């Protein structure tokens, strides 16, 4: 049975709000006869030997250059590989069979897997890998969100079987940054433009289990199993990706058998999940928490520079109602900035309980007394706070409207306004906000990448923390986290940073996002990976 709205007020505010609010839907299904025919060609008469899969995405695959950031990550994962893979049990070799780390933690020596070919037949050895790193480093400024870029001394390929990375300081997340989808994925040097990739590539040629066979912009893409793949050949030989922007049209296509699977945090709404939970025809899967939906409080803004006001807002935020009312309980209420399942984050922090009476008492004690129009006042100033949200997100708008009404009951005037995504991000980065919605980087980037970015104006975190008395100490601890080789010391520093940010009430964690999938129940081998954007097609079968 579906979970009901948390309150009548919330139901009225939300209407038909859905999980896919982070993207807008402008058109109906763009699937084509050509895509249907291509998928059908590889389906045999026996269902047990079905070797095709029809996938769906809300937009086109776009530019799949592995060294840039425009392409769909699930598609790049199909085509390209890096030196290592990130697994539930840690790191495993990919294009590197193994690696050694120097005693001081500054030099990584990778032993390259022999016999690997790019899908164009080009050899993938240490020289080809160095050519890829050289191309990436030529565009270094584009990749400075990766902390390793600030520590990289150089790379070398002393022979075809050996690749070396040298750093100025030890850096424990190096393997994570090498294992994520981009930019450290390898493309055939023959596909580069004069040894460069920053201005585009000639073709999308990797070493992965699939190759791009055909695509029509905004309609479909067809991937075929890579005959040169060094690993086990996938059971699914052909994957057709249809472009269907609209959520309901995707569900109808699944129901009618036009697609086999829907996958992604923002691809499936709560109604659909609940509709198919007890289905025999389709299977629903939900991952562990991947990221945290949050509101960032600007400690430099006039009113929110008062810690008591920030703490009162924590107690005035009903996360359970948001979880139940918007997400049908699929996104669980978030007690802390990162879920306890995230590495280094299983620490003892006391959550801020939902308690409107306590919130009001804290404001009273801080001198904010109820004034005219049921808005609190102090020193002739009303308790007016602005909340910025991404106007492209139905979800954020719905949460904002709910909080506006909820906070009003304790005398807080919350002015909400939405801006289109680029403007919203620009203002967030510049610190032009009192409160702003954000989502942490998510797995496998957390917690290290989210924390590393807090030390510079990457997103809103840097500006939001500038009013903290302990900002300098927090930044110093984050820097030490990234370079210490002592595991106990690293955990101690993470505990220090996360405890201070929690007690300073800089963030209001709302819910923990999770990955979602609905697929035909006769498909086997489904699982989520440590990289939330990867779809492990090579492990699926019918």
Secondary structure, 3 states (H helix, E strand, C coil): CCCCCCCHHHHHHHCCCCHHHHCCCCCCECCCHHHHHHHHHCCCCCHHHCCEEEEEECCCCCCCCCCCCCCCHHHHHHHCCCCEEEECCEEEECCEEEEEECCCCCEEEEEECCCCECCCCCECCHHHHHHHHHHHHHCHHHHCCCCHHHHEEEEEEEECCEEEEEECCCCCCHHHHHHCCCCCCCCCHHHCECCECCCCCCCCCCCCCEEEEEEECCCEEEEEECCCCCCCCCCCCEEEEEEECCHHHHHHHHHCCCCCEEECCCCCCHHHHHHHCCCCCEEEEEEEEEEEEEEEECCCCCCCCCHHHHHHHHHCCCHHHHHHHHHCCCCEECCCCCCCCCCCCCCCCCCCCCCHHHHHHHHHHCCCEECHHHCEEECCEECEEEEEEECCCHHHHHHHHHHHHHHHCCCCEEEEEEECHHHHHHHHHHCCCCEEEEECCCCCCCCHHHHHHHHCCCCCHHHHHCCCCCHHHHHHHHHHHHHCCCHHHHHHHHHHHHHHHHHCCCEEEEEEEEEEEEEECCCECCCCCCCCCCCCHHHCEC
